[in-house]
Structure formats: C-alpha cells, structure tokens
Amino acid sequence: MNRTIDFWGWFLEEMGYEPYQEWESGKSWRLAEMYIVFVQAKDKYLDVPYHRGRVGLNHLAFHASSRLQVDELTTKLRNRGVSVLYADKHPFAGGEGHYAVYFEDPDRMKVELVAP
C-alpha cells in the first residue's frame, strides 16, 4: 500500500489535489468537490491480481491544463523511473490531435494525462 500511496500522493498533488482523509488502511485526496480514495485490499481478495484487460476499471484519465503540463509531468515521471507507455507514439499515442502521456501506477493501472 505504501508504494501506491507514495505514487498517487505525488501525482495527485502535482495535479492540484490535497490530502483529505487518512486511516489505517487507506488515504484520500480531494480537488474541489471530487475526491479519490485508496484502500488496502483484504488478503482474501489478493489471489487474483488487477489487470486492466479484465472486467472492471480500464484506466483513469485526468485533464491537464496544457500541453506544457503534459510535457512537464512526462519528464517528472521519467525522472521517477516510471515507464511511459506507447513511448514510440508519445505524445500522440491516443491519435492525431490527442496530446497525452500514458503511464502505469505501481500496480500496473494505466493512467492518462491529456491536454485540452
């Protein structure tokens, strides 16, 4: 859980979120009226690991304020050792006119940051 909290705390705070709640098995961050919660899964649910190709959440997408913010976050991600997905097509991996960076969190959940 610590690596998830460290990763998402850094990313969300870069995006303007603030720490909101914290308890023994979880933590949340808030931006305006929206908040995101991370909770440690119980041992009995860890037998099937997460994979975005299964039924359930495919990826999380966030809106950047600009292409510059996408570029800056891409550099910061790489400096933190985070692999940029689809690097050969970056920053247009989502198609022409879709300026974004795609990457994975420590549990391999895909995250997208897209410019307006």
PyRosetta script that sets phi, psi and omega in degrees:
from pyrosetta import init, pose_from_sequence

init()
pose = pose_from_sequence("MNRTIDFWGWFLEEMGYEPYQEWESGKSWRLAEMYIVFVQAKDKYLDVPYHRGRVGLNHLAFHASSRLQVDELTTKLRNRGVSVLYADKHPFAGGEGHYAVYFEDPDRMKVELVAP")
pose.set_psi(1, -34.3)
pose.set_omega(1, -176.8)
pose.set_phi(2, -60.4)
pose.set_psi(2, -41.4)
pose.set_omega(2, -179.4)
pose.set_phi(3, -66.4)
pose.set_psi(3, -34.6)
pose.set_omega(3, 176.8)
pose.set_phi(4, -66.1)
pose.set_psi(4, -46.9)
pose.set_omega(4, 180.0)
pose.set_phi(5, -62.7)
pose.set_psi(5, -43.2)
pose.set_omega(5, 178.9)
pose.set_phi(6, -61.8)
pose.set_psi(6, -47.3)
pose.set_omega(6, -178.4)
pose.set_phi(7, -64.2)
pose.set_psi(7, -55.1)
pose.set_omega(7, -176.3)
pose.set_phi(8, -68.8)
pose.set_psi(8, -34.3)
pose.set_omega(8, 176.2)
pose.set_phi(9, -59.8)
pose.set_psi(9, -46.9)
pose.set_omega(9, 178.4)
pose.set_phi(10, -60.2)
pose.set_psi(10, -52.5)
pose.set_omega(10, -176.2)
pose.set_phi(11, -62.4)
pose.set_psi(11, -49.6)
pose.set_omega(11, -177.2)
pose.set_phi(12, -63.0)
pose.set_psi(12, -38.2)
pose.set_omega(12, 178.2)
pose.set_phi(13, -68.9)
pose.set_psi(13, -32.2)
pose.set_omega(13, 172.5)
pose.set_phi(14, -62.2)
pose.set_psi(14, -31.4)
pose.set_omega(14, -178.5)
pose.set_phi(15, -87.4)
pose.set_psi(15, 1.0)
pose.set_omega(15, 176.7)
pose.set_phi(16, 99.4)
pose.set_psi(16, 0.4)
pose.set_omega(16, 176.9)
pose.set_phi(17, -73.4)
pose.set_psi(17, 155.5)
pose.set_omega(17, 176.5)
pose.set_phi(18, -121.9)
pose.set_psi(18, 146.9)
pose.set_omega(18, 174.3)
pose.set_phi(19, -54.6)
pose.set_psi(19, 140.0)
pose.set_omega(19, -173.8)
pose.set_phi(20, -120.4)
pose.set_psi(20, -61.9)
pose.set_omega(20, -178.8)
pose.set_phi(21, -132.5)
pose.set_psi(21, 154.7)
pose.set_omega(21, 176.7)
pose.set_phi(22, -149.9)
pose.set_psi(22, 136.9)
pose.set_omega(22, 176.7)
pose.set_phi(23, -146.2)
pose.set_psi(23, 177.7)
pose.set_omega(23, -172.1)
pose.set_phi(24, -53.0)
pose.set_psi(24, -40.0)
pose.set_omega(24, -174.7)
pose.set_phi(25, -112.9)
pose.set_psi(25, 16.4)
pose.set_omega(25, -179.5)
pose.set_phi(26, -169.5)
pose.set_psi(26, 173.4)
pose.set_omega(26, 179.1)
pose.set_phi(27, -156.6)
pose.set_psi(27, 151.0)
pose.set_omega(27, 178.0)
pose.set_phi(28, -134.2)
pose.set_psi(28, 159.2)
pose.set_omega(28, 176.0)
pose.set_phi(29, -129.2)
pose.set_psi(29, 150.3)
pose.set_omega(29, -176.0)
pose.set_phi(30, -131.3)
pose.set_psi(30, 144.4)
pose.set_omega(30, 172.0)
pose.set_phi(31, -137.5)
pose.set_psi(31, 112.8)
pose.set_omega(31, -175.7)
pose.set_phi(32, 55.6)
pose.set_psi(32, -123.0)
pose.set_omega(32, -177.0)
pose.set_phi(33, -92.1)
pose.set_psi(33, -0.9)
pose.set_omega(33, -177.1)
pose.set_phi(34, -104.0)
pose.set_psi(34, 143.8)
pose.set_omega(34, 173.1)
pose.set_phi(35, -141.9)
pose.set_psi(35, 154.8)
pose.set_omega(35, -178.7)
pose.set_phi(36, -121.9)
pose.set_psi(36, 133.3)
pose.set_omega(36, -175.3)
pose.set_phi(37, -118.1)
pose.set_psi(37, 135.5)
pose.set_omega(37, 174.0)
pose.set_phi(38, -118.7)
pose.set_psi(38, 127.2)
pose.set_omega(38, -178.6)
pose.set_phi(39, -129.3)
pose.set_psi(39, 136.7)
pose.set_omega(39, 176.5)
pose.set_phi(40, -65.3)
pose.set_psi(40, 125.9)
pose.set_omega(40, 177.0)
pose.set_phi(41, -67.5)
pose.set_psi(41, 145.5)
pose.set_omega(41, 176.7)
pose.set_phi(42, -70.7)
pose.set_psi(42, 149.4)
pose.set_omega(42, -178.9)
pose.set_phi(43, -51.1)
pose.set_psi(43, -38.7)
pose.set_omega(43, -176.1)
pose.set_phi(44, -66.9)
pose.set_psi(44, -12.9)
pose.set_omega(44, 179.1)
pose.set_phi(45, -104.6)
pose.set_psi(45, 2.1)
pose.set_omega(45, -176.6)
pose.set_phi(46, -88.7)
pose.set_psi(46, -1.2)
pose.set_omega(46, -177.3)
pose.set_phi(47, -70.4)
pose.set_psi(47, -24.8)
pose.set_omega(47, 176.4)
pose.set_phi(48, -114.7)
pose.set_psi(48, 108.1)
pose.set_omega(48, -177.3)
pose.set_phi(49, -70.3)
pose.set_psi(49, 157.9)
pose.set_omega(49, 177.9)
pose.set_phi(50, -65.0)
pose.set_psi(50, 140.8)
pose.set_omega(50, 168.1)
pose.set_phi(51, -149.9)
pose.set_psi(51, 128.3)
pose.set_omega(51, -175.1)
pose.set_phi(52, -65.2)
pose.set_psi(52, -13.8)
pose.set_omega(52, 178.2)
pose.set_phi(53, -81.9)
pose.set_psi(53, -11.9)
pose.set_omega(53, 179.0)
pose.set_phi(54, -83.8)
pose.set_psi(54, 173.0)
pose.set_omega(54, 174.6)
pose.set_phi(55, -60.3)
pose.set_psi(55, 134.8)
pose.set_omega(55, 179.6)
pose.set_phi(56, 128.7)
pose.set_psi(56, -156.5)
pose.set_omega(56, -176.6)
pose.set_phi(57, -67.4)
pose.set_psi(57, 127.1)
pose.set_omega(57, 178.0)
pose.set_phi(58, -87.0)
pose.set_psi(58, -54.3)
pose.set_omega(58, 176.4)
pose.set_phi(59, -162.8)
pose.set_psi(59, 166.0)
pose.set_omega(59, 176.4)
pose.set_phi(60, -107.5)
pose.set_psi(60, 134.6)
pose.set_omega(60, 178.7)
pose.set_phi(61, -118.7)
pose.set_psi(61, 137.6)
pose.set_omega(61, 179.2)
pose.set_phi(62, -123.6)
pose.set_psi(62, 147.0)
pose.set_omega(62, 176.9)
pose.set_phi(63, -89.6)
pose.set_psi(63, 125.9)
pose.set_omega(63, 173.0)
pose.set_phi(64, -84.8)
pose.set_psi(64, 162.8)
pose.set_omega(64, 177.6)
pose.set_phi(65, -80.9)
pose.set_psi(65, -22.1)
pose.set_omega(65, -175.7)
pose.set_phi(66, -166.6)
pose.set_psi(66, 171.2)
pose.set_omega(66, 172.7)
pose.set_phi(67, -64.5)
pose.set_psi(67, -35.4)
pose.set_omega(67, 178.4)
pose.set_phi(68, -59.3)
pose.set_psi(68, -42.0)
pose.set_omega(68, 178.7)
pose.set_phi(69, -63.7)
pose.set_psi(69, -39.2)
pose.set_omega(69, 176.4)
pose.set_phi(70, -60.8)
pose.set_psi(70, -45.9)
pose.set_omega(70, -180.0)
pose.set_phi(71, -62.5)
pose.set_psi(71, -44.0)
pose.set_omega(71, -179.5)
pose.set_phi(72, -64.3)
pose.set_psi(72, -43.4)
pose.set_omega(72, 179.0)
pose.set_phi(73, -67.4)
pose.set_psi(73, -34.2)
pose.set_omega(73, 177.1)
pose.set_phi(74, -60.8)
pose.set_psi(74, -45.5)
pose.set_omega(74, 178.3)
pose.set_phi(75, -62.5)
pose.set_psi(75, -44.5)
pose.set_omega(75, -179.9)
pose.set_phi(76, -64.4)
pose.set_psi(76, -40.5)
pose.set_omega(76, 177.8)
pose.set_phi(77, -60.4)
pose.set_psi(77, -48.5)
pose.set_omega(77, -179.9)
pose.set_phi(78, -62.2)
pose.set_psi(78, -39.6)
pose.set_omega(78, 178.5)
pose.set_phi(79, -64.4)
pose.set_psi(79, -26.4)
pose.set_omega(79, 177.7)
pose.set_phi(80, -87.8)
pose.set_psi(80, 0.2)
pose.set_omega(80, 179.3)
pose.set_phi(81, 82.6)
pose.set_psi(81, 16.1)
pose.set_omega(81, 178.9)
pose.set_phi(82, -86.1)
pose.set_psi(82, 129.0)
pose.set_omega(82, 179.8)
pose.set_phi(83, -75.4)
pose.set_psi(83, 132.0)
pose.set_omega(83, 173.9)
pose.set_phi(84, -85.5)
pose.set_psi(84, 125.0)
pose.set_omega(84, 178.9)
pose.set_phi(85, -75.4)
pose.set_psi(85, 151.7)
pose.set_omega(85, 177.5)
pose.set_phi(86, 54.6)
pose.set_psi(86, 40.0)
pose.set_omega(86, -174.5)
pose.set_phi(87, -56.7)
pose.set_psi(87, -30.7)
pose.set_omega(87, -179.2)
pose.set_phi(88, -69.8)
pose.set_psi(88, -16.9)
pose.set_omega(88, 179.8)
pose.set_phi(89, -114.3)
pose.set_psi(89, -2.1)
pose.set_omega(89, -176.9)
pose.set_phi(90, -62.4)
pose.set_psi(90, 137.9)
pose.set_omega(90, 3.1)
pose.set_phi(91, -96.2)
pose.set_psi(91, 16.7)
pose.set_omega(91, -178.4)
pose.set_phi(92, -108.8)
pose.set_psi(92, 31.1)
pose.set_omega(92, -178.4)
pose.set_phi(93, -63.4)
pose.set_psi(93, -23.8)
pose.set_omega(93, 178.7)
pose.set_phi(94, -87.9)
pose.set_psi(94, 2.8)
pose.set_omega(94, 179.9)
pose.set_phi(95, 117.0)
pose.set_psi(95, 164.0)
pose.set_omega(95, 179.4)
pose.set_phi(96, -60.7)
pose.set_psi(96, 131.5)
pose.set_omega(96, -179.5)
pose.set_phi(97, 85.0)
pose.set_psi(97, 0.1)
pose.set_omega(97, 178.4)
pose.set_phi(98, -113.1)
pose.set_psi(98, 91.6)
pose.set_omega(98, -174.3)
pose.set_phi(99, -88.6)
pose.set_psi(99, 110.4)
pose.set_omega(99, -174.1)
pose.set_phi(100, -154.6)
pose.set_psi(100, 164.2)
pose.set_omega(100, 168.8)
pose.set_phi(101, -119.0)
pose.set_psi(101, 135.4)
pose.set_omega(101, 176.4)
pose.set_phi(102, -114.7)
pose.set_psi(102, 137.7)
pose.set_omega(102, -179.9)
pose.set_phi(103, -154.4)
pose.set_psi(103, 174.6)
pose.set_omega(103, -180.0)
pose.set_phi(104, -118.3)
pose.set_psi(104, 145.7)
pose.set_omega(104, 173.4)
pose.set_phi(105, -81.7)
pose.set_psi(105, 178.7)
pose.set_omega(105, -176.7)
pose.set_phi(106, -60.1)
pose.set_psi(106, -21.9)
pose.set_omega(106, 178.8)
pose.set_phi(107, -98.5)
pose.set_psi(107, 12.0)
pose.set_omega(107, 177.6)
pose.set_phi(108, 72.3)
pose.set_psi(108, 22.8)
pose.set_omega(108, 172.4)
pose.set_phi(109, -77.0)
pose.set_psi(109, 132.8)
pose.set_omega(109, -179.8)
pose.set_phi(110, -78.1)
pose.set_psi(110, 137.6)
pose.set_omega(110, 178.6)
pose.set_phi(111, -127.0)
pose.set_psi(111, 140.6)
pose.set_omega(111, 179.3)
pose.set_phi(112, -124.6)
pose.set_psi(112, 134.0)
pose.set_omega(112, 172.6)
pose.set_phi(113, -120.7)
pose.set_psi(113, 114.3)
pose.set_omega(113, -172.2)
pose.set_phi(114, -117.9)
pose.set_psi(114, 137.6)
pose.set_omega(114, 179.2)
pose.set_phi(115, -81.2)
pose.set_psi(115, 154.7)
pose.set_omega(115, 175.8)
pose.set_phi(116, -67.3)
pose.dump_pdb("model.pdb")
